[in-house]
Every structure is written in C-alpha cells, then in structure tokens.
Amino acid sequence: MPTAFFPTSTLFKGVEGENRAHLKRIWLFIIAIALHNFPEGLAVGVGFATGQVGDGLALALGIGLQNMPEGLVVALSLVGQGYSRLFAFGIALLTGLVEPIGGILGATVVSLAQPLLPWGMAFAAGAMLFVISDEIIPESHRQGLEREGTFGVISGFVVMMLLDITLG
C-alpha cells in the first residue's frame, strides 16, 4: 500500500500499528466502493439523458438511498482503525463524489449517441455487479460474518425490487 495512505501527521497518528494487513484490506474495500460508484453515476446520467425525468429521478433516488449506508460503512471502518472523524468523513464524501463524474459522462455519451443507451445501461449494471461479486461479497464473508453479509445482500435486493415496483 502506498505510504500516501498512511501520513505521519498527528491527524492520522496511530493508524498503522500492528494492523497493517487489516488496514490494507479496509483501503481496498474503500477503493472498491469508490470504483463501483462510478458506474452507478453512469447509470443515473444515462437514466436522465433518455429524456424521461421520472426514470432518472427514480434511479437517482434508489442509488442515493443505498449510498447512505455505504458512506457510513466507509467512515466507520476508518474511524475504527484510528483515523479522525473528519478524515473519515472526507474519504466517505470523496467515494461518493465519483458518482457525479460518471453521471456527467453517462449523460454526455447518451445525448451524443442515443443508440448506445442499452449498452451504457448494460455496462453500468455489469460493472456494479462485478465489483459487488468480486470485492464486496467476499469481504463481507471474512471473520465469520457470512450470515450478516448474506442478509445484507438479500435485504438490499428486496429494497431495490420494492423501489422498482413502487416507483415504476
């Protein structure tokens, strides 16, 4: 892990210690969250670019709701490792700010090439599923948390299906 993640100032004092391997896994998790936020933003941008504002709003609301616990998990994982609350909040905020970049890119691409809409949505969905299945789910099954991780995935799926049915 680059030393840039482990500054020596008093703001970050004591975060390396004996748990360096655990800390690396947490930063990998945070990077995975940030990476999976880009295609989510791409999906929202594509949703708005279709001209159906209601569809774009429903998609933005669904993704926005599931981003709140994501940001909380990012911040709590850093605070639990000794980072300051301000630093943890800043990193959680930065992981979420990746989405507007994807949204602008998605809206721009679709507005330039309407036939690419199904491909853009497929790419966004596939990228999100890849990151979840490759990084997030295996990480949630470490240290005996299999049941909680599986319950979280099932709960998230149920909420998204309810939002899809309710919001159309």
C-alpha positions as CSV (number, residue, x, y, z in Angstrom):
1,M,0.0,0.0,0.0
2,P,1.5,3.4,-0.9
3,T,2.7,5.4,2.1
4,A,0.4,8.3,1.0
5,F,-2.4,6.4,2.7
6,F,-0.5,6.5,6.0
7,P,0.6,10.1,6.6
8,T,2.7,10.8,9.7
9,S,0.9,13.9,10.9
10,T,-1.0,13.9,14.2
11,L,-4.3,13.9,12.3
12,F,-3.5,10.3,11.4
13,K,-1.5,9.2,14.4
14,G,-1.5,5.6,15.2
15,V,-3.3,4.1,12.2
16,E,-0.6,1.8,11.0
17,G,0.5,-0.2,14.1
18,E,0.1,-4.0,14.1
19,N,-3.0,-4.0,11.9
20,R,-1.3,-3.0,8.6
21,A,-2.7,-6.0,6.7
22,H,-6.2,-5.3,8.1
23,L,-5.7,-1.6,7.2
24,K,-4.8,-2.6,3.6
25,R,-8.0,-4.7,3.3
26,I,-10.0,-1.7,4.5
27,W,-8.4,0.6,2.0
28,L,-9.0,-2.0,-0.7
29,F,-12.7,-2.0,0.4
30,I,-12.9,1.8,0.2
31,I,-11.3,1.8,-3.3
32,A,-13.8,-0.8,-4.4
33,I,-16.7,1.3,-3.1
34,A,-15.3,4.4,-5.0
35,L,-14.9,2.3,-8.2
36,H,-18.4,0.9,-8.0
37,N,-19.8,4.4,-7.5
38,F,-18.6,5.5,-11.0
39,P,-20.9,3.1,-12.9
40,E,-23.7,4.0,-10.5
41,G,-23.3,7.6,-11.6
42,L,-23.0,6.5,-15.2
43,A,-26.4,4.7,-14.8
44,V,-28.0,7.8,-13.3
45,G,-26.6,10.0,-16.1
46,V,-27.9,7.6,-18.7
47,G,-31.3,7.5,-17.0
48,F,-31.6,11.3,-17.1
49,A,-30.3,11.5,-20.7
50,T,-33.2,9.5,-22.0
51,G,-35.5,12.4,-21.6
52,Q,-37.6,10.6,-19.0
53,V,-37.0,12.7,-15.9
54,G,-39.2,10.4,-13.8
55,D,-37.0,7.4,-14.7
56,G,-33.8,9.4,-13.9
57,L,-35.2,10.5,-10.6
58,A,-36.3,7.0,-9.6
59,L,-32.8,5.7,-10.4
60,A,-31.1,8.5,-8.6
61,L,-33.3,8.0,-5.6
62,G,-32.7,4.3,-5.4
63,I,-28.9,4.6,-5.8
64,G,-28.8,7.6,-3.4
65,L,-30.6,5.6,-0.7
66,Q,-28.2,2.7,-0.9
67,N,-25.2,5.1,-0.9
68,M,-26.0,6.4,2.6
69,P,-25.1,3.2,4.4
70,E,-22.1,2.7,2.0
71,G,-20.7,6.1,3.1
72,L,-21.4,5.2,6.7
73,V,-19.5,1.9,6.4
74,V,-16.6,3.6,4.8
75,A,-16.4,6.3,7.5
76,L,-16.9,3.8,10.4
77,S,-14.2,1.4,9.0
78,L,-11.7,4.3,9.1
79,V,-12.7,5.6,12.5
80,G,-12.4,2.0,13.8
81,Q,-8.8,2.0,12.6
82,G,-7.9,5.2,14.4
83,Y,-8.4,7.8,11.7
84,S,-10.0,11.1,12.8
85,R,-13.8,11.5,12.2
86,L,-13.1,14.5,9.9
87,F,-10.7,12.4,7.7
88,A,-13.2,9.5,7.6
89,F,-16.0,11.9,6.6
90,G,-13.8,13.4,3.9
91,I,-12.9,10.0,2.4
92,A,-16.5,8.8,2.6
93,L,-17.5,12.0,0.8
94,L,-14.8,11.5,-1.9
95,T,-16.0,8.0,-2.6
96,G,-19.5,9.4,-3.3
97,L,-18.3,12.3,-5.4
98,V,-17.1,9.8,-8.0
99,E,-20.8,9.4,-9.0
100,P,-21.4,12.8,-10.4
101,I,-18.4,12.4,-12.7
102,G,-19.9,9.1,-14.0
103,G,-23.3,10.8,-14.3
104,I,-22.0,13.7,-16.4
105,L,-20.1,11.2,-18.6
106,G,-23.2,9.0,-19.0
107,A,-25.5,11.8,-19.9
108,T,-22.9,13.2,-22.4
109,V,-22.4,9.9,-24.1
110,V,-26.1,9.1,-24.4
111,S,-27.0,12.6,-25.6
112,L,-24.4,12.2,-28.3
113,A,-25.3,8.7,-29.3
114,Q,-28.9,7.6,-28.4
115,P,-28.4,4.1,-29.8
116,L,-25.7,3.5,-27.1
117,L,-28.3,3.7,-24.3
118,P,-28.9,0.0,-23.9
119,W,-25.1,-0.6,-24.0
120,G,-24.5,2.1,-21.4
121,M,-27.0,0.7,-19.0
122,A,-25.7,-2.8,-19.5
123,F,-22.1,-1.6,-18.9
124,A,-23.2,0.2,-15.7
125,A,-25.1,-2.8,-14.4
126,G,-22.3,-5.2,-15.2
127,A,-19.6,-3.1,-13.6
128,M,-21.6,-2.7,-10.4
129,L,-22.3,-6.5,-10.3
130,F,-18.7,-7.3,-10.9
131,V,-17.4,-5.1,-8.1
132,I,-20.1,-6.4,-5.7
133,S,-19.5,-10.0,-6.5
134,D,-15.7,-9.8,-6.8
135,E,-14.9,-7.5,-3.9
136,I,-17.7,-6.6,-1.5
137,I,-19.4,-10.0,-1.0
138,P,-16.2,-11.9,-0.4
139,E,-15.0,-9.2,2.1
140,S,-18.3,-9.5,3.9
141,H,-17.8,-13.2,4.4
142,R,-14.5,-12.8,6.3
143,Q,-14.1,-13.3,10.0
144,G,-17.3,-15.2,10.5
145,L,-19.8,-12.6,9.1
146,E,-21.2,-14.8,6.4
147,R,-24.8,-14.7,7.7
148,E,-24.8,-10.9,8.2
149,G,-23.2,-10.3,4.7
150,T,-25.7,-12.6,3.0
151,F,-28.6,-11.0,4.9
152,G,-27.3,-7.5,3.8
153,V,-27.2,-8.6,0.1
154,I,-30.7,-10.1,0.3
155,S,-32.1,-7.0,2.1
156,G,-30.6,-4.7,-0.5
157,F,-32.1,-6.7,-3.3
158,V,-35.5,-6.7,-1.7
159,V,-35.4,-2.9,-1.1
160,M,-34.3,-2.3,-4.7
161,M,-37.1,-4.5,-6.0
162,L,-39.7,-2.7,-3.9
163,L,-38.4,0.6,-5.2
164,D,-38.5,-0.7,-8.7
165,I,-42.1,-1.8,-8.3
166,T,-43.2,1.2,-6.3
167,L,-41.6,3.9,-8.5
168,G,-42.2,2.1,-11.7
